[in-house]
Amino acid sequence: MTPRGGAWRRASVRIHGPGWTERVIRGGLVVGLVFVVAMLAGCGDAGVKPSSEFIVYASADEPVARAVVDAFTAQTDIPVVLHLDTEASKTTGLAERIRREATHPVADVFWSSEHTVMDQLAAEDLLAPLGLAVPDAWPADLIGGGGRWAGFAGRCRVLVFPADAAPPPAASMESIMLALRSGERLALADPRFGTTRGHLMALAGELVQARGVDAWNSWCERLAGTNPLILTGGNAAVVDAVASGDAALGITDTDDALAAIAGGRKIQFQVIALLDGEGPCGAGSAFIIPNTVGIVRGNDSPRDAEAFARFLLGESVETMLAQSASANIPLGSGATPPAGLALGMPCLLSPSATRAALASAAIDPLSVLQAALRDASGTDG
């Protein structure tokens, strides 16, 4: 497969935003520019909350989030004002809103489609204890931040490739570059946002602990050397890139891969582990990213917030999410898993443990990755 556009090492960075509008930026690293644009789009004065409204910030896909909210209102008679955000930066964007609004909270509850950002909000003391919202039998490894967030129904990170291609030989993210033939590209969503960020942070943490700091540095250099396609349109854009032939392989979430197949896209996917070899996150494992719920500290609807959190942490919601187009995997209840997903051994890592491991190693994984991409492109910025 011949990649479209110039190689990064010739200082020509090609990015695809929402709607596949293509822009070529010369002499600079696209990731930094996209971050500025995304943050400016979400900036502004902190909102003012009408005191009578119960507000939920949610980064789950809109059809899924609205179905769950409607079911909650039908059961409790509590109306919900649902605030969503864009596909590319929705979890990060909503977390930034919570930070800006810390002195005058607008959201009562944050329902995140991943756990890394939620754990960071808990570490910043922006979430209140969940208390009685968590069922007594809820698994301990789904409760984090000192009891300030809880996980439920998750997705897997998967390797996506064309429907007519043989399954790639790579069994893990550690050796993903071995699955690329000369000239082929790997597509990734912007690594500073969402599940891609959490995935790469977890990979860095596991590599550093298992192989040492140099292992992450080496991984970033090898990835940059393949001229990866970094996409601003989120995980759905990764699937589109593979289906259209712009990339040979892509890393995305199960829900995006399944939605693409349902929509007629000619792709297939397989679960991809974090590390080579044996171990909880080694060969045959599936890296799980749970949905999470947290109650915003200082909210003015604590009873409604607790009721909504308790509702999310129940079998009925895990069943809804398993049966939805997202095909989420039940994690905390006895709900029936979605049919047809071969997931292997679950790998569910604590974001706070990952942060601690990286802090102990004095490494900022995303800065290392950014520097490797910049060096490979031959640019200065």
Order of alpha helices (4+ residues) and beta strands (2+ residues): beta-beta-alpha-beta-alpha-beta-alpha-beta-alpha-beta-beta-beta-beta-alpha-alpha-beta-alpha-beta-alpha-beta-beta-alpha-alpha-beta-alpha-alpha
